């Protein structure tokens, strides 16, 4: 019995590599690498409206992680980037021919994926500029929901984006993410604050307490992580801190209209443009060009109202000037008429006009014989 058992074990061990080889080869054949059938744009979601990640040239090889159940979009990797491309534009070799993965059907055994913007963006796009606008994109995700994306979430993934924090040391609260910006106030150590978010390099964070809102160094504000208070700069990616852009005009208009330094807003905005840093976001409006300050264009509706007001003011000014000119002309005509009358009095007018040397007062006048 023992000899038969040993013989069976040896036989299995001998033929085990041969039995495993077909399975391995079949698995490799069913999941070949895919190539781009044309120039493709990798995007941050399965729709052409999502932000661009990078371009993939025709013929470049990509790794397919899965596709939507209708194969319209596929999640692929290319280099160090991850994103979504059109499924029909991906080609693979199977059975001696190259064809679109849509036509190959289930031969490649590509897995079906769903798309959840919250998890996907947190895992792959924290360092991308568009990550700072993820709540707006999440709203678009909910509004443009497609059944092929999977189960629609009942609530927003990121919520309001705020996090409870505490000051780790005494720090100045400033009106922008740079030490040159005006001081809004001083926040003492161990003060509890609300963290609205940080720049994508976690160097500065936008916080508020009961009275003020502004920016502090990311190392000076902390939050609870695994039972300890640690600086946001070291734990932000792990606790879901919101990534913010810094838009000077909107931020100052929303928070600092009552501050004394708001009177110098134009000067500070020029510095914002001159000192722009990539970590602040997509970049300021180029209103400071060729070392000359270009006034900001008003929105169309405000511009139309301003034009109408300017037209009304000009019309009123022209009417007033015309009225004054007519009044001056009339006065001048009357003066000229009086001057002509004095030089050439009409006949008989001398008897009607009293002599300035004779008394004209009734009390100096002598009564005539009739008593008048």
VOGU-3710 file (C-alpha; in Angstrom, 3 decimals, decimal comma):
1> xxxxxxxxxx> 0,000/0,000/0,000  2,799/2,347/0,898  4,625/1,510/-2,318  1,520/2,278/-4,434  1,037/5,605/-2,569  4,660/6,640/-3,160  4,306/5,720/-6,832  1,183/7,855/-7,170  2,827/10,831/-5,474  5,854/10,553/-7,713
11> xxxxxxxxxx> 3,698/10,360/-10,820  1,784/13,508/-9,808  5,030/15,344/-9,047  6,455/14,310/-12,398  3,527/15,519/-14,480  2,576/18,541/-12,328  4,583/21,087/-14,430  3,013/19,746/-17,607  -0,479/20,014/-16,144  0,129/23,566/-14,930
21> xxxxxxxxxx> 1,680/24,824/-18,145  -1,487/24,870/-20,262  -3,400/26,772/-17,589  -0,662/29,407/-17,330  -0,356/29,734/-21,072  -4,121/29,973/-21,499  -4,298/32,709/-18,836  -1,559/34,740/-20,564  -3,308/34,284/-23,906  -6,639/35,484/-22,530
31> xxxxxxxxxx> -5,135/38,651/-20,982  -2,675/40,002/-23,574  -1,419/43,574/-23,327  -3,595/46,111/-25,144  -2,416/48,889/-27,414  -3,906/52,240/-28,364  -5,579/51,994/-31,766  -5,210/55,754/-32,223  -4,029/58,753/-30,216  -5,988/58,678/-26,973
41> xxxxxxxxxx> -6,577/61,081/-24,108  -6,499/59,534/-20,665  -9,120/61,155/-18,460  -9,991/61,187/-14,769  -13,346/59,511/-15,353  -15,337/57,494/-17,907  -16,646/60,496/-19,815  -15,107/62,954/-22,276  -15,919/65,894/-19,976  -13,597/64,723/-17,163
51> xxxxxxxxxx> -10,182/66,408/-16,695  -7,299/65,294/-18,889  -4,542/63,234/-17,282  -2,172/62,624/-20,201  -2,057/61,738/-23,896  -1,342/58,205/-25,170  0,030/57,942/-28,682  -1,159/55,362/-31,175  0,535/51,991/-30,790  1,586/52,514/-27,166
61> xxxxxxxxxx> 1,015/49,582/-24,842  -1,264/49,995/-21,819  -2,334/47,842/-18,894  -6,075/47,228/-18,628  -7,382/46,992/-15,074  -10,981/46,539/-16,171  -13,809/48,117/-18,137  -17,390/49,177/-17,612  -19,851/46,404/-18,290  -20,673/47,847/-21,739
71> xxxxxxxxxx> -16,939/48,197/-22,613  -17,481/51,863/-23,490  -14,651/52,996/-21,168  -11,742/51,139/-19,611  -9,518/51,845/-16,628  -5,902/51,624/-17,820  -2,399/52,304/-16,620  0,266/53,957/-18,733  3,645/54,675/-17,214  3,027/56,063/-13,734
81> xxxxxxxxxx> -0,445/57,386/-14,587  -3,860/55,869/-14,221  -7,103/56,860/-15,915  -9,937/56,093/-18,310  -9,900/55,782/-22,115  -12,438/54,794/-24,772  -12,830/51,019/-24,820  -13,405/50,652/-28,598  -10,046/52,356/-29,226  -8,092/49,658/-27,362
91> xxxxxxxxxx> -6,842/46,748/-29,463  -5,450/43,367/-28,504  -4,039/40,307/-30,292  -6,066/37,137/-29,982  -6,218/34,057/-32,179  -3,700/35,404/-34,636  -5,558/38,653/-35,297  -5,637/42,144/-33,790  -9,029/43,631/-33,081  -10,836/45,969/-30,743
101> xxxxxxxxxx> -11,446/44,568/-27,285  -15,148/45,274/-27,841  -15,234/42,890/-30,816  -13,198/40,277/-29,002  -15,960/40,067/-26,430  -15,334/37,794/-23,485  -12,334/36,078/-25,020  -9,955/38,304/-23,069  -11,775/37,846/-19,759  -11,500/41,544/-18,878
111> xxxxxxxxxx> -13,101/42,257/-15,541  -16,126/44,526/-15,133  -15,538/47,662/-13,074  -17,701/50,337/-11,515  -16,722/53,987/-11,156  -16,817/55,766/-7,799  -15,240/59,197/-8,104  -14,411/59,542/-4,410  -12,257/56,447/-3,959  -10,755/56,642/-7,437
121> xxxxxxxxxx> -9,659/60,272/-7,167  -8,341/59,842/-3,616  -6,209/56,911/-4,756  -4,783/58,439/-7,938  -5,184/62,220/-8,194  -4,328/63,890/-4,892  -1,402/65,702/-6,519  -3,321/66,783/-9,609  -4,466/70,432/-9,902  -8,085/69,448/-10,598
131> xxxxxxxxxx> -8,255/67,554/-7,276  -8,839/70,896/-5,567  -12,185/71,156/-7,389  -13,268/67,609/-6,601  -16,500/68,640/-4,852  -17,629/70,402/-8,034  -16,693/67,344/-10,080  -18,489/65,107/-7,617  -21,650/67,128/-8,154  -21,249/66,657/-11,904
141> xxxxxxxxxx> -20,696/62,946/-11,271  -24,015/62,784/-9,423  -25,833/64,901/-12,022  -24,465/62,949/-15,032  -24,729/59,518/-13,424  -24,763/56,608/-15,891  -26,121/53,151/-14,987  -22,946/51,522/-16,354  -20,931/53,267/-13,620  -22,444/51,067/-10,913
151> xxxxxxxxxx> -24,652/51,840/-7,962  -25,347/55,534/-7,548  -24,256/56,814/-4,095  -26,923/58,296/-1,863  -24,741/61,112/-0,548  -21,594/63,047/-1,376  -18,333/61,247/-0,641  -16,350/64,310/0,433  -19,141/66,167/2,280  -18,361/69,759/3,243
161> xxxxxxxxxx> -14,620/69,034/3,205  -13,814/70,467/6,655  -11,769/68,762/9,383  -11,444/69,493/13,081  -7,962/70,628/14,066  -5,902/72,198/16,821  -3,038/74,673/16,770  0,245/73,007/17,714  1,957/76,350/18,368  1,233/80,058/18,396
171> xxxxxxxxxx> 1,022/81,382/14,836  -0,035/84,381/12,787  -3,174/84,004/10,721  -2,529/85,583/7,323  -4,680/86,707/4,411  -2,947/84,341/1,955  -0,598/81,344/1,792  2,593/83,380/2,052  4,382/85,156/4,894  4,175/88,495/3,014
181> xxxxxxxxxx> 0,366/88,672/3,241  -1,251/90,894/5,894  -1,835/89,525/9,361  -5,458/88,792/10,181  -4,821/87,799/13,794  -2,880/85,591/16,188  -4,004/82,104/17,165  -2,524/80,652/20,331  -1,359/77,090/20,812  -3,989/74,458/21,669
191> xxxxxxxxxx> -6,751/76,585/20,112  -9,350/74,451/18,343  -9,885/75,420/14,708  -11,725/74,251/11,607  -9,465/73,157/8,751  -11,109/74,021/5,436  -8,273/72,493/3,425  -4,643/72,860/2,416  -2,609/73,499/-0,688  -1,758/70,347/-2,579
201> xxxxxxxxxx> 1,790/70,312/-1,174  0,347/70,727/2,370  2,634/73,712/3,006  -0,209/76,098/3,984  -3,709/75,432/5,303  -6,886/77,505/5,286  -8,377/77,530/8,799  -10,904/79,463/10,852  -11,885/79,916/14,461  -14,905/81,689/15,867
211> xxxxxxxxxx> -13,805/85,137/14,664  -11,341/84,991/11,784  -10,376/82,978/8,756  -6,980/82,790/7,066  -3,873/80,775/6,259  -1,206/79,221/8,518  1,768/76,928/7,978  0,713/73,304/7,607  3,234/72,321/10,276  1,614/74,630/12,832
221> xxxxxxxxxx> -1,857/73,051/12,736  -2,597/69,449/13,625  -5,336/66,867/13,779  -5,971/63,581/15,520  -4,394/60,570/13,820  -4,321/57,178/15,550  -4,799/58,757/18,941  -2,106/61,432/18,568  -2,104/65,086/17,529  0,165/65,327/14,505
231> xxxxxxxxxx> 0,843/68,121/12,053  -1,424/68,242/9,037  1,609/68,417/6,742  2,549/64,858/7,761  -0,884/63,171/7,858  -3,074/65,094/5,380  -3,126/62,368/2,683  -4,254/59,784/5,238  -7,155/61,662/6,850  -8,745/63,118/3,732
241> xxxxxxxxxx> -7,812/66,780/4,129  -9,346/68,810/1,315  -6,911/70,106/-1,314  -7,611/73,773/-2,050  -6,596/76,295/-4,664  -5,932/79,888/-3,665  -7,990/82,349/-5,697  -7,102/85,795/-4,384  -10,080/87,835/-5,558  -12,810/85,481/-4,406
251> xxxxxxxxxx> -11,105/84,701/-1,097  -10,546/88,335/-0,155  -14,011/89,405/-1,281  -15,633/86,686/0,830  -13,600/87,185/4,016  -11,852/90,578/4,250  -14,156/93,363/3,080  -14,248/94,808/6,603  -10,478/94,593/7,129  -8,353/97,792/6,863
261> xxxxxxxxxx> -5,950/96,191/4,368  -8,833/95,538/1,942  -8,476/99,171/0,800  -5,163/98,120/-0,795  -6,724/95,157/-2,576  -5,423/96,100/-6,040  -1,859/96,378/-4,774  -2,040/92,976/-3,070  -3,595/91,420/-6,151  -0,659/92,615/-8,223
271> xxxxxxxxxx> 1,662/90,899/-5,765  -0,503/87,764/-5,982  0,069/87,664/-9,748  3,780/88,429/-9,479  4,438/85,893/-6,694  2,214/83,122/-8,107  3,232/79,575/-7,190  2,060/76,356/-8,885  0,809/74,959/-5,576  -1,790/77,762/-5,452
281> xxxxxxxxxx> -3,810/76,176/-8,241  -4,451/76,665/-11,939  -2,883/80,148/-11,980  -4,138/83,718/-11,669  -5,780/85,721/-14,411  -3,023/87,398/-16,373  -4,017/90,962/-15,606  -0,499/92,225/-14,986  1,146/92,139/-18,400  4,225/93,889/-19,751
291> xxxxxxxxxx> 4,729/95,463/-16,308  1,463/97,360/-16,660  -1,647/96,771/-14,634  -4,573/95,767/-16,840  -7,935/96,547/-15,162  -10,169/93,560/-14,654  -12,946/93,186/-17,156  -16,407/93,419/-15,721  -18,877/90,577/-16,319  -21,144/91,186/-19,354
301> xxxxxxxxxx> -24,203/92,181/-17,304  -22,268/94,581/-15,083  -20,481/95,961/-18,114  -23,806/96,681/-19,839  -25,155/98,421/-16,728  -21,987/100,491/-16,477  -22,254/101,478/-20,130  -25,893/102,541/-19,689  -24,974/104,647/-16,669  -22,146/106,289/-18,594
311> xxxxxxxxxx> -24,506/107,099/-21,489  -27,041/108,650/-19,087  -24,349/110,757/-17,435  -23,085/111,945/-20,807  -26,593/112,845/-21,943  -27,249/114,805/-18,757  -23,920/116,602/-19,106  -24,664/117,551/-22,719  -28,161/118,809/-21,809  -26,783/120,882/-18,934
321> xxxxxxxxxx> -24,048/122,369/-21,122  -26,570/123,180/-23,856  -28,890/124,878/-21,343  -26,054/126,988/-19,982  -24,996/127,983/-23,495  -28,544/129,009/-24,378  -28,842/131,043/-21,165  -25,557/132,832/-21,849  -26,640/133,572/-25,437  -29,951/134,999/-24,233
331> xxxxxxxxxx> -28,247/137,198/-21,630  -25,790/138,409/-24,239  -28,628/139,260/-26,667  -30,474/141,210/-23,947  -27,317/143,130/-23,060  -26,721/144,021/-26,693  -30,340/145,155/-27,087  -30,098/147,459/-24,027  -26,829/148,904/-25,333  -28,403/149,703/-28,721
341> xxxxxxxxxx> -31,408/151,287/-27,025  -29,205/153,579/-24,951  -27,169/154,685/-27,982  -30,183/155,258/-30,256  -33,288/156,015/-28,193  -36,566/155,923/-30,199  -38,307/159,281/-31,076  -40,324/160,739/-28,229  -38,807/158,475/-25,662  -36,937/161,418/-24,036
351> xxxxxxxxxx> -40,193/163,010/-22,880  -41,335/159,766/-21,305  -38,168/159,159/-19,376  -37,783/161,227/-16,193  -34,836/163,475/-15,682  -32,500/161,987/-13,136  -31,832/165,473/-11,733  -35,552/166,278/-11,155  -37,205/164,873/-8,068  -39,430/161,974/-8,944
361> xxxxxxxxxx> -40,742/161,371/-5,448  -44,402/162,308/-4,988  -43,678/164,177/-1,772  -41,387/166,653/-3,562  -43,886/167,306/-6,264  -45,840/170,626/-5,966  -49,617/170,355/-6,323  -51,126/172,058/-9,361  -54,103/174,314/-9,355  -56,440/171,359/-9,338
371> xx> -54,830/169,990/-6,161  -53,315/167,032/-7,856
//
